[in-house]
């Protein structure tokens, strides 16, 4: 059985890595953001990467624990609606791919919200 502390660290490292990828591969992220019709893709990529990294760091502390979970859950909900618009895609493959990401983000957001009060703080 995995401990609460280990699960928290896995979550923190996973979201932190996703945040770093926004800065390591900004052109790819911006291309995806432009395809989603974001007004300022460069700023959106940097801000979302920073949010993911900041929330990841917060999970390692006790002080901002709740804010980290709220931030990640909110980010996942908003990014599902803004970035993974399966209903506007032209091909079945694109629709399915975006639908999978959309549902995955909703499930992750719900899971984080659930785990917030059940995991032990570091």
N, CA, C and O atoms as a MOPAC input file, in Angstrom:
PM7 MOZYME 1SCF
protein

 N      0.84800 1    -1.19000 1     0.00000 1
 C      0.00000 1     0.00000 1     0.00000 1
 C      0.88500 1     1.24100 1     0.00000 1
 O      1.87400 1     1.31500 1     0.72900 1
 N      0.52400 1     2.18500 1    -0.80500 1
 C      1.29000 1     3.42500 1    -0.90800 1
 C      0.84700 1     4.38500 1     0.19700 1
 O     -0.34600 1     4.50700 1     0.47700 1
 N      1.79700 1     5.05800 1     0.81600 1
 C      1.46700 1     5.97300 1     1.91100 1
 C      0.92200 1     7.29000 1     1.36100 1
 O      1.13700 1     7.62900 1     0.19700 1
 N      0.21100 1     8.02400 1     2.22100 1
 C     -0.33200 1     9.33300 1     1.83800 1
 C      0.78100 1    10.28600 1     1.43200 1
 O      0.66200 1    11.02800 1     0.45700 1
 N      1.85600 1    10.25200 1     2.19300 1
 C      2.97400 1    11.14700 1     1.91200 1
 C      3.58800 1    10.84200 1     0.53900 1
 O      3.88400 1    11.75400 1    -0.23300 1
 N      3.77200 1     9.56400 1     0.25000 1
 C      4.33200 1     9.16900 1    -1.04700 1
 C      3.40600 1     9.58300 1    -2.18200 1
 O      3.87000 1    10.08300 1    -3.20700 1
 N      2.10600 1     9.38000 1    -2.01200 1
 C      1.14300 1     9.77000 1    -3.04400 1
 C      1.17600 1    11.28000 1    -3.27500 1
 O      1.10500 1    11.74100 1    -4.41400 1
 N      1.28300 1    12.04000 1    -2.19500 1
 C      1.37500 1    13.49200 1    -2.32000 1
 C      2.60500 1    13.88700 1    -3.12000 1
 O      2.53500 1    14.76100 1    -3.98400 1
 N      3.72400 1    13.25100 1    -2.83600 1
 C      4.96000 1    13.56300 1    -3.56100 1
 C      4.85600 1    13.15700 1    -5.02900 1
 O      5.36900 1    13.86000 1    -5.90000 1
 N      4.21100 1    12.05200 1    -5.31100 1
 C      4.01400 1    11.63300 1    -6.70400 1
 C      3.16600 1    12.66300 1    -7.44800 1
 O      3.47900 1    13.03300 1    -8.57900 1
 N      2.09300 1    13.12300 1    -6.80600 1
 C      1.23200 1    14.14500 1    -7.40800 1
 C      2.02700 1    15.42800 1    -7.64200 1
 O      1.95600 1    16.02300 1    -8.71700 1
 N      2.78100 1    15.84700 1    -6.62900 1
 C      3.56700 1    17.08300 1    -6.73500 1
 C      4.61100 1    16.98200 1    -7.83900 1
 O      4.76100 1    17.91000 1    -8.63400 1
 N      5.32100 1    15.88500 1    -7.89600 1
 C      6.34900 1    15.71000 1    -8.92300 1
 C      5.71700 1    15.64400 1   -10.31300 1
 O      6.24200 1    16.22700 1   -11.26200 1
 N      4.60000 1    14.94200 1   -10.43400 1
 C      3.92500 1    14.82400 1   -11.73000 1
 C      3.46700 1    16.16600 1   -12.26900 1
 O      3.72300 1    16.48900 1   -13.42900 1
 N      2.78800 1    16.95800 1   -11.43400 1
 C      2.32100 1    18.26100 1   -11.89800 1
 C      3.48100 1    19.23200 1   -12.07800 1
 O      3.44700 1    20.08000 1   -12.96900 1
 N      4.51100 1    19.11300 1   -11.23600 1
 C      5.70100 1    19.94700 1   -11.40900 1
 C      6.38100 1    19.67000 1   -12.73800 1
 O      6.80500 1    20.59400 1   -13.43200 1
 N      6.48300 1    18.39900 1   -13.08900 1
 C      7.07400 1    18.02200 1   -14.37700 1
 C      6.24500 1    18.57200 1   -15.53300 1
 O      6.79400 1    19.07400 1   -16.51400 1
 N      4.91900 1    18.47600 1   -15.41600 1
 C      4.06300 1    19.03500 1   -16.47000 1
 C      4.27800 1    20.54000 1   -16.60100 1
 O      4.27900 1    21.07700 1   -17.70900 1
 N      4.45900 1    21.21800 1   -15.46800 1
 C      4.73900 1    22.65100 1   -15.51100 1
 C      6.06700 1    22.95500 1   -16.18100 1
 O      6.16400 1    23.88300 1   -16.98300 1
 N      7.09800 1    22.17100 1   -15.85100 1
 C      8.40900 1    22.35900 1   -16.48100 1
 C      8.34700 1    22.15700 1   -17.99000 1
 O      9.02900 1    22.85400 1   -18.74200 1
 N      7.53600 1    21.21400 1   -18.43000 1
 C      7.41300 1    20.95500 1   -19.86900 1
 C      6.88200 1    22.17100 1   -20.62200 1
 O      7.16800 1    22.33900 1   -21.80800 1
 N      6.10700 1    23.02600 1   -19.93700 1
 C      5.63000 1    24.25400 1   -20.56800 1
 C      6.80200 1    25.17400 1   -20.91600 1
 O      6.73500 1    25.92900 1   -21.88600 1
 N      7.87200 1    25.10900 1   -20.12500 1
 C      9.04200 1    25.95500 1   -20.35600 1
 C     10.10600 1    25.26000 1   -21.19900 1
 O     10.87300 1    25.92300 1   -21.89800 1
 N     10.15800 1    23.94800 1   -21.14000 1
 C     11.14000 1    23.19600 1   -21.92400 1
 C     10.73000 1    23.13800 1   -23.39500 1
 O     11.57800 1    23.21700 1   -24.28500 1
 N      9.42900 1    23.00000 1   -23.64500 1
 C      8.91200 1    22.91300 1   -25.01800 1
 C      7.87500 1    24.00900 1   -25.28700 1
 O      6.72800 1    23.70600 1   -25.61400 1
 N      8.27000 1    25.27600 1   -25.15400 1
 C      7.27200 1    26.34500 1   -25.29400 1
 C      6.66200 1    26.44300 1   -26.69100 1
 O      5.48600 1    26.78000 1   -26.82400 1
 N      7.43500 1    26.15700 1   -27.72000 1
 C      6.89000 1    26.26500 1   -29.08400 1
 C      5.76900 1    25.26500 1   -29.31400 1
 O      4.74900 1    25.59200 1   -29.92200 1
 N      5.95900 1    24.05600 1   -28.83100 1
 C      4.92100 1    23.03000 1   -28.98300 1
 C      3.68200 1    23.43000 1   -28.19300 1
 O      2.56000 1    23.31800 1   -28.68600 1
 N      3.89100 1    23.89700 1   -26.96200 1
 C      2.76500 1    24.31900 1   -26.13000 1
 C      2.04100 1    25.51500 1   -26.74500 1
 O      0.81200 1    25.58300 1   -26.72100 1
 N      2.80900 1    26.45900 1   -27.29600 1
 C      2.17900 1    27.63500 1   -27.91500 1
 C      1.39000 1    27.25300 1   -29.15700 1
 O      0.31100 1    27.79400 1   -29.39900 1
 N      1.91500 1    26.33200 1   -29.94100 1
 C      1.19100 1    25.86700 1   -31.13100 1
 C     -0.16100 1    25.28400 1   -30.72000 1
 O     -1.18400 1    25.56200 1   -31.34700 1
 N     -0.15400 1    24.48000 1   -29.66800 1
 C     -1.38400 1    23.87700 1   -29.16300 1
 C     -2.33600 1    24.95800 1   -28.65000 1
 O     -3.54700 1    24.87200 1   -28.85200 1
 N     -1.78200 1    25.97900 1   -27.98300 1
 C     -2.59900 1    27.07400 1   -27.46100 1
 C     -3.18900 1    27.91900 1   -28.57800 1
 O     -4.33300 1    28.36500 1   -28.48800 1
 N     -2.41200 1    28.13800 1   -29.62400 1
 C     -2.90800 1    28.90400 1   -30.77000 1
 C     -4.04300 1    28.14700 1   -31.45200 1
 O     -5.03900 1    28.74800 1   -31.85600 1
 N     -3.89400 1    26.83800 1   -31.58000 1
 C     -4.95600 1    26.02000 1   -32.17800 1
 C     -6.23400 1    26.06600 1   -31.34400 1
 O     -7.33000 1    25.86400 1   -31.86700 1
 N     -6.08900 1    26.33400 1   -30.04000 1
 C     -7.25600 1    26.44900 1   -29.16000 1
 C     -7.80400 1    27.87300 1   -29.13200 1
 O     -8.70000 1    28.18400 1   -28.34700 1
 N     -7.26100 1    28.73900 1   -29.99500 1
 C     -7.71600 1    30.12900 1   -30.13200 1
 C     -7.50400 1    30.97900 1   -28.88500 1
 O     -8.31000 1    31.86600 1   -28.60400 1
 N     -6.43500 1    30.72500 1   -28.13400 1
 C     -6.12500 1    31.58800 1   -26.99600 1
 C     -5.60200 1    32.92000 1   -27.51000 1
 O     -4.87100 1    32.96200 1   -28.49900 1
 N     -5.97100 1    34.00500 1   -26.84800 1
 C     -5.60100 1    35.33700 1   -27.32000 1
 C     -4.09500 1    35.56700 1   -27.27600 1
 O     -3.52000 1    36.04200 1   -28.25600 1
 N     -3.45200 1    35.24500 1   -26.17600 1
 C     -2.01600 1    35.43400 1   -26.04800 1
 C     -1.40100 1    34.11000 1   -25.62300 1
 O     -1.21800 1    33.85200 1   -24.43300 1
 N     -1.08800 1    33.28800 1   -26.58900 1
 C     -0.62600 1    31.92500 1   -26.32800 1
 C      0.65800 1    31.90200 1   -25.51500 1
 O      0.81400 1    31.05800 1   -24.63200 1
 N      1.58000 1    32.81600 1   -25.79800 1
 C      2.85700 1    32.83900 1   -25.08600 1
 C      2.64500 1    33.06900 1   -23.59300 1
 O      3.20800 1    32.35500 1   -22.76300 1
 N      1.84200 1    34.05600 1   -23.25900 1
 C      1.56400 1    34.36000 1   -21.85500 1
 C      0.79600 1    33.20900 1   -21.20400 1
 O      1.08400 1    32.83700 1   -20.06600 1
 N     -0.16500 1    32.65400 1   -21.91000 1
 C     -0.96200 1    31.55000 1   -21.36800 1
 C     -0.09600 1    30.34300 1   -21.04400 1
 O     -0.28100 1    29.70500 1   -20.00700 1
 N      0.84400 1    30.02700 1   -21.91900 1
 C      1.72900 1    28.88000 1   -21.69200 1
 C      2.60800 1    29.13200 1   -20.47500 1
 O      2.76400 1    28.25100 1   -19.63000 1
 N      3.17800 1    30.31900 1   -20.38200 1
 C      4.05200 1    30.63500 1   -19.24700 1
 C      3.28000 1    30.66300 1   -17.93400 1
 O      3.75800 1    30.15400 1   -16.92100 1
 N      2.09200 1    31.25400 1   -17.94700 1
 C      1.30600 1    31.33800 1   -16.71400 1
 C      0.82600 1    29.96800 1   -16.25800 1
 O      0.85900 1    29.66300 1   -15.06600 1
 N      0.38400 1    29.14500 1   -17.19300 1
 C     -0.07700 1    27.81300 1   -16.79100 1
 C      1.09400 1    26.96400 1   -16.31100 1
 O      0.94500 1    26.19000 1   -15.36400 1
 N      2.25400 1    27.09500 1   -16.94600 1
 C      3.43800 1    26.38400 1   -16.47300 1
 C      3.83000 1    26.83100 1   -15.07900 1
 O      4.15500 1    26.00800 1   -14.22300 1
 N      3.79800 1    28.14700 1   -14.84800 1
 C      4.13300 1    28.68100 1   -13.52700 1
 C      3.13700 1    28.21600 1   -12.47200 1
 O      3.52900 1    27.88200 1   -11.35400 1
 N      1.85900 1    28.19100 1   -12.81900 1
 C      0.84000 1    27.71400 1   -11.88000 1
 C      1.09500 1    26.26400 1   -11.49100 1
 O      1.02100 1    25.91200 1   -10.31400 1
 N      1.39300 1    25.43100 1   -12.46600 1
 C      1.64400 1    24.01800 1   -12.18400 1
 C      2.87400 1    23.83700 1   -11.30000 1
 O      2.86300 1    23.01900 1   -10.38100 1
 N      3.92500 1    24.58900 1   -11.57100 1
 C      5.14100 1    24.49100 1   -10.75900 1
 C      4.89100 1    25.02000 1    -9.35300 1
 O      5.30500 1    24.39900 1    -8.37400 1
 N      4.21500 1    26.16800 1    -9.24400 1
 C      3.93100 1    26.74600 1    -7.93000 1
 C      3.07000 1    25.80700 1    -7.08900 1
 O      3.34800 1    25.59900 1    -5.90800 1
 N      2.03800 1    25.24800 1    -7.68500 1
 C      1.17300 1    24.31600 1    -6.95000 1
 C      1.95300 1    23.07900 1    -6.52700 1
 O      1.74200 1    22.54700 1    -5.43700 1
 N      2.83700 1    22.63300 1    -7.37600 1
 C      3.67100 1    21.47800 1    -7.05100 1
 C      4.53800 1    21.76800 1    -5.83200 1
 O      4.65000 1    20.93900 1    -4.93000 1
 N      5.14500 1    22.94000 1    -5.81200 1
 C      5.97800 1    23.32900 1    -4.66700 1
 C      5.12700 1    23.44600 1    -3.40800 1
 O      5.55400 1    23.03200 1    -2.33000 1
 N      3.92500 1    24.00700 1    -3.53700 1
 C      3.03200 1    24.15700 1    -2.38300 1
 C      2.65000 1    22.82400 1    -1.76300 1
 O      2.42000 1    22.74100 1    -0.55600 1
 N      2.58200 1    21.78300 1    -2.57700 1
 C      2.22500 1    20.46700 1    -2.03700 1
 C      3.29900 1    19.91200 1    -1.10400 1
 O      3.02000 1    19.03400 1    -0.28800 1
 N      4.51400 1    20.41800 1    -1.22100 1
 C      5.59200 1    19.98100 1    -0.33700 1
 C      5.58400 1    20.72800 1     0.99000 1
 O      6.36200 1    20.40300 1     1.88700 1
 N      4.71100 1    21.72600 1     1.12600 1
 C      4.63900 1    22.50700 1     2.35800 1
 C      3.26800 1    22.32000 1     2.99200 1
 O      2.32100 1    21.87900 1     2.34100 1
 N      3.18100 1    22.65500 1     4.24600 1
 C      1.89700 1    22.57200 1     4.94000 1
 C      1.11800 1    23.87800 1     4.81200 1
 O     -0.10800 1    23.89100 1     4.92100 1
 N      1.82900 1    24.96100 1     4.58200 1
 C      1.22100 1    26.28500 1     4.64500 1
 C      0.17200 1    26.54300 1     3.56300 1
 O     -0.88100 1    27.11200 1     3.85000 1
 N      0.44200 1    26.13600 1     2.34300 1
 C     -0.45000 1    26.44200 1     1.22500 1
 C     -1.06300 1    25.19500 1     0.59700 1
 O     -1.43200 1    25.20300 1    -0.57700 1
 N     -1.16700 1    24.15200 1     1.36200 1
 C     -1.65600 1    22.85200 1     0.91700 1
 C     -2.99000 1    22.97400 1     0.18200 1
 O     -3.11900 1    22.52200 1    -0.95600 1
 N     -3.98300 1    23.58600 1     0.83400 1
 C     -5.32000 1    23.69500 1     0.24000 1
 C     -5.29400 1    24.48000 1    -1.06800 1
 O     -5.94700 1    24.09600 1    -2.03900 1
 N     -4.53900 1    25.57700 1    -1.09500 1
 C     -4.46800 1    26.39200 1    -2.30300 1
 C     -3.89000 1    25.60900 1    -3.47700 1
 O     -4.30800 1    25.79300 1    -4.62000 1
 N     -2.93600 1    24.74300 1    -3.19100 1
 C     -2.34400 1    23.92000 1    -4.25500 1
 C     -3.40600 1    23.01800 1    -4.87600 1
 O     -3.51100 1    22.92600 1    -6.09900 1
 N     -4.18600 1    22.35800 1    -4.03500 1
 C     -5.22800 1    21.46900 1    -4.55400 1
 C     -6.31700 1    22.25300 1    -5.28300 1
 O     -6.79600 1    21.82100 1    -6.33100 1
 N     -6.71000 1    23.40800 1    -4.73100 1
 C     -7.71600 1    24.22700 1    -5.40700 1
 C     -7.18600 1    24.73500 1    -6.74600 1
 O     -7.89700 1    24.72000 1    -7.75100 1
 N     -5.94200 1    25.18000 1    -6.75000 1
 C     -5.33900 1    25.68700 1    -7.98600 1
 C     -5.24600 1    24.62700 1    -9.06800 1
 O     -5.57900 1    24.87600 1   -10.22600 1
 N     -4.78900 1    23.43300 1    -8.68000 1
 C     -4.67200 1    22.35000 1    -9.65900 1
 C     -6.04000 1    21.91000 1   -10.16700 1
 O     -6.22100 1    21.69100 1   -11.36400 1
 N     -7.00000 1    21.78200 1    -9.25700 1
 C     -8.35100 1    21.38000 1    -9.67500 1
 C     -8.96100 1    22.42400 1   -10.60600 1
 O     -9.53700 1    22.08300 1   -11.63900 1
 N     -8.83000 1    23.69000 1   -10.23500 1
 C     -9.35400 1    24.76100 1   -11.07900 1
 C     -8.68000 1    24.80600 1   -12.43400 1
 O     -9.33600 1    24.98000 1   -13.46100 1
 N     -7.36000 1    24.64700 1   -12.43100 1
 C     -6.61400 1    24.63000 1   -13.69100 1
 C     -7.10700 1    23.50500 1   -14.59400 1
 O     -7.31600 1    23.71000 1   -15.78900 1
 N     -7.29100 1    22.32600 1   -14.02700 1
 C     -7.73500 1    21.18200 1   -14.82400 1
 C     -9.13400 1    21.40400 1   -15.40000 1
 O     -9.39600 1    21.05400 1   -16.55000 1
 N    -10.02700 1    21.98200 1   -14.60400 1
 C    -11.38100 1    22.25000 1   -15.09600 1
 C    -11.36400 1    23.28400 1   -16.22200 1
 O    -11.97200 1    23.08300 1   -17.27300 1
 N    -10.66400 1    24.38400 1   -15.98800 1
 C    -10.61600 1    25.45200 1   -16.99100 1
 C     -9.90800 1    24.98300 1   -18.25600 1
 O    -10.37600 1    25.24200 1   -19.36500 1
 N     -8.78600 1    24.29700 1   -18.09500 1
 C     -8.05700 1    23.84800 1   -19.28700 1
 C     -8.84100 1    22.80400 1   -20.07500 1
 O     -8.68900 1    22.70100 1   -21.29200 1
 N     -9.67100 1    22.03700 1   -19.39100 1
 C    -10.52400 1    21.08500 1   -20.12000 1
 C    -11.44200 1    21.81500 1   -21.08000 1
 O    -11.57600 1    21.43400 1   -22.24300 1
 N    -12.06500 1    22.86000 1   -20.58400 1
 C    -13.04500 1    23.59300 1   -21.38300 1
 C    -12.37200 1    24.43600 1   -22.46100 1
 O    -12.86600 1    24.51300 1   -23.58600 1
 N    -11.25300 1    25.06700 1   -22.12600 1
 C    -10.59300 1    25.96700 1   -23.07300 1
 C     -9.72600 1    25.22300 1   -24.08200 1
 O     -9.75000 1    25.53300 1   -25.27300 1
 N     -8.96500 1    24.24700 1   -23.61200 1
 C     -7.96000 1    23.60700 1   -24.46600 1
 C     -8.45300 1    22.34400 1   -25.16600 1
 O     -8.00600 1    22.04400 1   -26.27300 1
 N     -9.33700 1    21.62100 1   -24.56000 1
 C     -9.71900 1    20.30800 1   -25.09200 1
 C    -11.15000 1    20.32100 1   -25.62200 1
 O    -12.00400 1    19.55300 1   -25.18000 1
 N    -11.38500 1    21.20800 1   -26.57400 1
 C    -12.72200 1    21.40000 1   -27.14900 1
 C    -12.97500 1    20.35900 1   -28.23900 1
 O    -12.88000 1    20.64500 1   -29.43300 1
 N    -13.28800 1    19.18100 1   -27.80700 1
 C    -13.51200 1    18.06800 1   -28.74000 1
 C    -14.67500 1    18.33800 1   -29.68200 1
 O    -14.71600 1    17.79500 1   -30.78600 1
 N    -15.60600 1    19.15800 1   -29.26700 1
 C    -16.81600 1    19.40600 1   -30.05300 1
 C    -16.55600 1    20.27400 1   -31.28900 1
 O    -17.42500 1    20.37200 1   -32.15500 1
 N    -15.37900 1    20.90600 1   -31.39100 1
 C    -15.09200 1    21.72700 1   -32.57500 1
 C    -14.09900 1    21.07000 1   -33.53200 1
 O    -13.77700 1    21.64000 1   -34.57400 1
 N    -13.62400 1    19.90200 1   -33.19500 1
 C    -12.63700 1    19.22400 1   -34.04600 1
 C    -13.31100 1    18.62900 1   -35.27500 1
 O    -14.48900 1    18.27300 1   -35.24400 1
 N    -12.54500 1    18.52700 1   -36.35600 1
 C    -13.09300 1    18.10300 1   -37.64400 1
 C    -13.10800 1    16.59800 1   -37.85600 1
 O    -14.04600 1    16.06400 1   -38.44800 1
 N    -12.08800 1    15.91700 1   -37.38400 1
 C    -12.01200 1    14.47700 1   -37.64300 1
 C    -12.35100 1    13.68600 1   -36.38900 1
 O    -12.24700 1    14.18700 1   -35.26900 1
 N    -12.75200 1    12.46100 1   -36.59800 1
 C    -13.07700 1    11.58400 1   -35.48100 1
 C    -11.88800 1    11.33300 1   -34.57500 1
 O    -12.04000 1    11.23900 1   -33.35700 1
 N    -10.69900 1    11.22100 1   -35.16500 1
 C     -9.48800 1    10.97900 1   -34.37600 1
 C     -9.19600 1    12.17700 1   -33.47600 1
 O     -8.88000 1    12.01000 1   -32.29800 1
 N     -9.30100 1    13.39100 1   -34.03400 1
 C     -9.07600 1    14.60300 1   -33.23600 1
 C    -10.12100 1    14.72500 1   -32.13000 1
 O     -9.79500 1    15.07000 1   -30.99500 1
 N    -11.37100 1    14.44200 1   -32.46700 1
 C    -12.43500 1    14.52000 1   -31.47100 1
 C    -12.19800 1    13.53700 1   -30.33700 1
 O    -12.34400 1    13.88600 1   -29.16500 1
 N    -11.83800 1    12.32500 1   -30.67700 1
 C    -11.59500 1    11.30600 1   -29.66100 1
 C    -10.40600 1    11.67600 1   -28.78600 1
 O    -10.46800 1    11.53500 1   -27.56400 1
 N     -9.32800 1    12.14500 1   -29.39600 1
 C     -8.14100 1    12.53500 1   -28.63900 1
 C     -8.46600 1    13.64800 1   -27.64700 1
 O     -8.09300 1    13.57000 1   -26.47600 1
 N     -9.15800 1    14.67900 1   -28.11400 1
 C     -9.51600 1    15.79300 1   -27.23800 1
 C    -10.53300 1    15.37200 1   -26.17900 1
 O    -10.46200 1    15.83400 1   -25.03900 1
 N    -11.46900 1    14.51000 1   -26.53700 1
 C    -12.44300 1    14.01000 1   -25.56800 1
 C    -11.74600 1    13.24100 1   -24.44900 1
 O    -12.09800 1    13.38700 1   -23.27900 1
 N    -10.76800 1    12.43200 1   -24.80600 1
 C    -10.01800 1    11.68200 1   -23.79100 1
 C     -9.29200 1    12.62700 1   -22.83600 1
 O     -9.30500 1    12.41300 1   -21.62400 1
 N     -8.65500 1    13.67600 1   -23.37600 1
 C     -7.97500 1    14.65300 1   -22.52000 1
 C     -8.97600 1    15.42200 1   -21.66000 1
 O     -8.71600 1    15.69900 1   -20.48900 1
 N    -10.11700 1    15.76100 1   -22.24700 1
 C    -11.16800 1    16.47900 1   -21.53100 1
 C    -11.63300 1    15.66900 1   -20.32000 1
 O    -11.67200 1    16.17800 1   -19.20000 1
 N    -11.98000 1    14.42400 1   -20.55500 1
 C    -12.47700 1    13.55500 1   -19.48000 1
 C    -11.37900 1    13.27700 1   -18.45400 1
 O    -11.64000 1    13.27600 1   -17.25100 1
 N    -10.15000 1    13.04200 1   -18.92500 1
 C     -9.01800 1    12.79700 1   -18.01800 1
 C     -8.84100 1    13.96700 1   -17.06100 1
 O     -8.65500 1    13.76400 1   -15.86200 1
 N     -8.89700 1    15.19400 1   -17.58400 1
 C     -8.73500 1    16.36500 1   -16.72900 1
 C     -9.86100 1    16.48300 1   -15.71100 1
 O     -9.61700 1    16.83400 1   -14.55700 1
 N    -11.08500 1    16.19500 1   -16.12300 1
 C    -12.20900 1    16.25300 1   -15.18400 1
 C    -12.05400 1    15.21900 1   -14.07600 1
 O    -12.32300 1    15.50800 1   -12.91000 1
 N    -11.62500 1    14.03000 1   -14.43500 1
 C    -11.41200 1    12.97500 1   -13.43700 1
 C    -10.28300 1    13.36200 1   -12.48700 1
 O    -10.40600 1    13.19100 1   -11.27500 1
 N     -9.18700 1    13.88100 1   -13.03100 1
 C     -8.07300 1    14.30600 1   -12.17700 1
 C     -8.49500 1    15.42800 1   -11.23200 1
 O     -8.11400 1    15.42300 1   -10.06100 1
 N     -9.27400 1    16.38700 1   -11.72300 1
 C     -9.74200 1    17.48500 1   -10.87400 1
 C    -10.59900 1    16.95400 1    -9.73300 1
 O    -10.42800 1    17.36000 1    -8.58300 1
 N    -11.51000 1    16.05600 1   -10.04500 1
 C    -12.36800 1    15.46800 1    -9.01000 1
 C    -11.54100 1    14.65800 1    -8.01300 1
 O    -11.78500 1    14.71600 1    -6.80800 1
 N    -10.58400 1    13.91800 1    -8.50700 1
 C     -9.72800 1    13.11200 1    -7.63800 1
 C     -8.89400 1    13.99300 1    -6.71400 1
 O     -8.76200 1    13.69100 1    -5.52800 1
 N     -8.33300 1    15.06900 1    -7.23700 1
 C     -7.56100 1    15.98000 1    -6.39300 1
 C     -8.43800 1    16.60600 1    -5.31800 1
 O     -8.03100 1    16.72100 1    -4.16200 1
 N     -9.64100 1    17.00900 1    -5.70400 1
 C    -10.57800 1    17.60500 1    -4.74200 1
 C    -10.89200 1    16.59400 1    -3.63400 1
 O    -10.95300 1    16.95500 1    -2.45800 1
 N    -11.08600 1    15.36200 1    -4.00400 1
 C    -11.37600 1    14.29100 1    -3.04500 1
 C    -10.18000 1    14.03400 1    -2.12700 1
 O    -10.34200 1    13.89400 1    -0.91500 1
 N     -8.99800 1    13.97500 1    -2.69900 1
 C     -7.80200 1    13.63800 1    -1.92300 1
 C     -7.34900 1    14.75400 1    -0.99200 1
 O     -6.64600 1    14.49500 1    -0.01500 1
 N     -7.73700 1    15.97600 1    -1.27900 1
 C     -7.28300 1    17.12600 1    -0.49900 1
 C     -7.46500 1    16.92700 1     0.99800 1
 O     -6.55500 1    17.22400 1     1.77200 1
 N     -8.59300 1    16.44500 1     1.40800 1
 C     -8.88100 1    16.27300 1     2.83400 1
 C     -8.55000 1    14.88200 1     3.34900 1
 O     -8.72900 1    14.60700 1     4.53500 1
 N     -8.07800 1    14.01600 1     2.49600 1
 C     -7.82100 1    12.64100 1     2.90900 1
 C     -6.33800 1    12.28900 1     2.99300 1
 O     -5.96500 1    11.31600 1     3.64800 1
 N     -5.50700 1    13.06600 1     2.34200 1
 C     -4.07100 1    12.81800 1     2.40200 1
 C     -3.47300 1    13.52000 1     3.61000 1
 O     -3.95600 1    14.57100 1     4.03400 1
 N     -2.43600 1    12.94000 1     4.15000 1
 C     -1.72600 1    13.57900 1     5.25800 1
 C     -0.80700 1    14.64000 1     4.69000 1
 O     -0.14900 1    14.44600 1     3.66700 1
 N     -0.78300 1    15.75400 1     5.37600 1
 C      0.09600 1    16.83600 1     4.94000 1
 C      1.53900 1    16.50200 1     5.27400 1
 O      1.81400 1    15.78300 1     6.23400 1
 N      2.47500 1    17.03900 1     4.46000 1
 C      3.89800 1    16.75700 1     4.73900 1
 C      4.34200 1    17.33800 1     6.06500 1
 O      5.50400 1    17.19000 1     6.44600 1

